[in-house]
Structures are given as C-alpha cells and as structure tokens.
C-alpha cells in the first residue's frame, strides 16, 4: 500500500502540487527520500524520526521509501517535514488515509514534535482552495491561511494536536484572520523647512505613482522627503493587500501571519547585491524590488550602487515583473514599484558651492552622474533638484500643510484615476487596466492624456528642443495627466504640460 499526502513546491509565485508518496515494504531496513530533494528536504528524515520518537512512536523496521512526485521538480525548503510525517503516520495506520486526502499540508517539525512556521502558507492556501482541499499548517501561520477564502484550515501547534484532532479527542478551532495594526506613526511633512519644489514633486509622484529622482547636496533633506512618502500614500485595497502579502509570505516576512495594510517601503543599502535587489540566490527568493510591489523602492545614494545592479532594474521598471533565469526554468515575481531615488550632484556633493566644491569640478559631476545610464534616467518620470537649505529657511516656523492635508489631495487624485480606469474597463470589457497614471501606456495614454491644442504645441516644441525619447515623451504625458487630476481638470492643459516638462532631467550640476 502507498500512503499519499498533498503538499506544494514554489517556483516564484507559481505554486506546484506535490504528491508525497510513502511505501513500506520488506527488505533492508532504511528510510530514504527520493524525488530531487535539496539538503533541507533530505534532512527531514532526522526531524521526522525525532518528532515521532517524542510522541512515543517508532518507525517500523521496514524498507521505507518517500517519493516526492513529480520527481523532476526540485524540492526546496523545510515545509516538507509535515506532509512526510503525515504520510508515514497514515502508512502506519495511526491516521486515516481517506481524510488526509482532503488536505494540503506544509510545516516544519521541531525535534519535540512542535510545528514551526514556514514561508509560503498564503499562496499554498489559495492553491488548496482552487482544488477544493483544506490546509494543514503550523498554528503561527493560521492567521494568513484563512485569508485564502472559504476553506478548512487546521492550524496545529504540534503533530500531537493534529493526531488528536483526527482521532476526535481534540478539536482544532479555525484560526482568526489577522491584519497588521493601522496604528502606524509616520513622520510629518511639516518637519521639513523650505524645499517647496521638492515637496510639490513628492506630491505629484505619490498621486500618480511616478518614479522620482532627487538631486542635491548632503543635508538638503532628500532622505527626509523620501521617509515621508509612506504617510502620503493611500492604504492597499483588498486585492493589492492579498497580492503583496503573498509575496511577503513566500519570503517568510509576514509578522505572525498578519496581512499587510500599508504599502511596502523598502530602502536597501547601496551595498546590496544584484540578487538581493532583483531577486535570486540559492532558492530564487524575491528581491527588494518584488518586496516593494505596489509600494515604494527607495534607493539612496543612487550612483553608489553597483552599475550592473542598477542596470538590472531597467527591465522590471518597464514591465512590472522581475524574471530570474535558471538553467532549466524561469522564476517570475511581480515588481510593480514606484522608484524613488536620491543622489548628490557629484562625489563631494558640493558642486554648486564654489567654496566647498572639490578641485575637479565640474568634471567630477559628469563622471559621478555617468555611473547611471541614460536609459535608467529616462525611466524616471520626475527629476527635481533639492538645493541646500539656508539658515533663513531653518528659522521659519513649521509649514502649514501637514502630511494629512497633502495625503487627502493625493487620495482624491487616486480616486479620480481609479474611477476613470474602472469606467474604461467596463466600456471596453477589458480585464486588465492600470491602477495609476504611471502605468498607462500606448493608445490608452493618448486617450486619457491628450492635451489641448496649446499644450500639444508646447510638448512638440519641447520634445524637439530637449531631444526627448519616445519614452520620455510619454512620461511627460503621464505626469501631466496626474497634474490635471490634482487640479481637478478633465483636460490636460498647457500649464500641466509646462510643469511636467520642468521635471525632465536637463543636466544636473552642469
């Protein structure tokens, strides 16, 4: 007889069904796991053996073979412990095989039989629901599993509790869905003195989801401005929250299984490697750009990142997904992010101050900025200079507009965009529509952001004079559409085109 228990393997956000098969036969006494397991799966033998011993059970003196099918798919992670243990218990007659067939199981076993939390429970639960199966998982992962919908979730603290549940001597209650607390304190825009142009650019970027680059000397407030962006952004809607939480679940970053409510804000150090930023590594985990999906990726000291790492961002920024190539397959993660970057105009940072600039100016600025390629600059919608703050500005009282006031304007602008794209989706019967102006492209962009006659004339003239690429031309239209939404205008006017053009890069520090 072969005992079977269902579990899963992960290839990016794709969840693969895995059939754990256990056969006990006469022959040489051994316990082997086959089916392309990695080292963590191979070590399941010792964890399962110890967990069963802690329950007072011993493996029979037989030839035990555990097959993880399909055998040509690499099995990675410790979450195979629980399905292997359940299949063994079914093969030994301890658990009913017919009931286990209605569940997908995953979890890591401790040596005393306790169940430790694992990554990927939320996407596994969604997949189990599509197959009309329940889910068996560790108790600490139960809060995220129930968000998958109407499915039975057995969140057990230990293997013994699971056995007692199936025996009828203990009942495992359905876990409660958990959300991260809304009581999150954000730094306020009122703390920033001066920098009105930069604040305006930050509001536009937040309203339309546009990429933003801030260039200025050290201490001018670039990082302070970026740190206030999370407080300006609206919370995730239910669909976005589930999408983002699934990625964080795969990375093992959900705090006690609590779904995210706020948009992620990731700010990796400039020493981050290419796999850390884009994704990859031994198990092709999501990188910072995917962990920032539907949120913000902040790169401070942009030219200090490795050039190859920055160039690897070009494709995800354009397509909204990060593709990690492997020898025999590709792993894809969502990466629809808003890039916010900050940099000095040159290495010393004082290009515009003759008293402090180094002796290599202005060539040092050209060399420093050349570390960032033109195509990457072209993918940034708004470029703004952040000058040094004067002593007069520092002595001023706090600004009248706080984060809540600006966030309300941004919320209204995003609501206008959401209603527009929802109406277009209904009219055109389209399944996929942008969520923000920054995602609009092609014919849709021409339809929603067509400027008036004066605006089109200005844009045509500026495109020729500023040598705008086709990508740059369209990004001006996107920013202009956001400016019109903030102003409450149905039409993109000349004034919106003019302001949008002012945010295109024109040689900082030259």
HELIX and SHEET records of a PDB file:
HELIX    1   1 UNK A   39  UNK A   42  1                                   4    
HELIX    2   2 UNK A   44  UNK A   54  1                                  11    
HELIX    3   3 UNK A   80  UNK A   91  1                                  12    
HELIX    4   4 UNK A   97  UNK A  100  1                                   4    
HELIX    5   5 UNK A  121  UNK A  130  1                                  10    
HELIX    6   6 UNK A  139  UNK A  141  5                                   3    
HELIX    7   7 UNK A  142  UNK A  145  1                                   4    
HELIX    8   8 UNK A  146  UNK A  148  5                                   3    
HELIX    9   9 UNK A  159  UNK A  167  1                                   9    
HELIX   10  10 UNK A  189  UNK A  191  5                                   3    
HELIX   11  11 UNK A  196  UNK A  208  1                                  13    
HELIX   12  12 UNK A  222  UNK A  227  1                                   6    
HELIX   13  13 UNK A  229  UNK A  232  1                                   4    
HELIX   14  14 UNK A  238  UNK A  250  1                                  13    
HELIX   15  15 UNK A  255  UNK A  257  5                                   3    
HELIX   16  16 UNK A  274  UNK A  278  1                                   5    
HELIX   17  17 UNK A  288  UNK A  291  1                                   4    
HELIX   18  18 UNK A  302  UNK A  304  5                                   3    
HELIX   19  19 UNK A  307  UNK A  311  1                                   5    
HELIX   20  20 UNK A  313  UNK A  319  1                                   7    
HELIX   21  21 UNK A  363  UNK A  369  1                                   7    
HELIX   22  22 UNK A  374  UNK A  378  1                                   5    
HELIX   23  23 UNK A  391  UNK A  394  1                                   4    
HELIX   24  24 UNK A  403  UNK A  428  1                                  26    
HELIX   25  25 UNK A  437  UNK A  439  5                                   3    
HELIX   26  26 UNK A  442  UNK A  448  1                                   7    
HELIX   27  27 UNK A  453  UNK A  466  1                                  14    
HELIX   28  28 UNK A  470  UNK A  487  1                                  18    
HELIX   29  29 UNK A  494  UNK A  502  1                                   9    
SHEET    1   A 4 UNK A   2  UNK A  11  0                                        
SHEET    2   A 4 UNK A  14  UNK A  25 -1                                        
SHEET    3   A 4 UNK A  63  UNK A  69 -1                                        
SHEET    4   A 4 UNK A  30  UNK A  34  1                                        
SHEET    1   B 3 UNK A 103  UNK A 105  0                                        
SHEET    2   B 3 UNK A 134  UNK A 138  1                                        
SHEET    3   B 3 UNK A 153  UNK A 156  1                                        
SHEET    1   C 2 UNK A 108  UNK A 109  0                                        
SHEET    2   C 2 UNK A 115  UNK A 116 -1                                        
SHEET    1   D 5 UNK A 265  UNK A 266  0                                        
SHEET    2   D 5 UNK A 296  UNK A 299  1                                        
SHEET    3   D 5 UNK A 338  UNK A 343  1                                        
SHEET    4   D 5 UNK A 212  UNK A 215  1                                        
SHEET    5   D 5 UNK A 382  UNK A 385  1                                        
SHEET    1   E 2 UNK A 279  UNK A 280  0                                        
SHEET    2   E 2 UNK A 285  UNK A 286 -1                                        
SHEET    1   F 2 UNK A 321  UNK A 325  0                                        
SHEET    2   F 2 UNK A 330  UNK A 334 -1                                        
END                                                                             
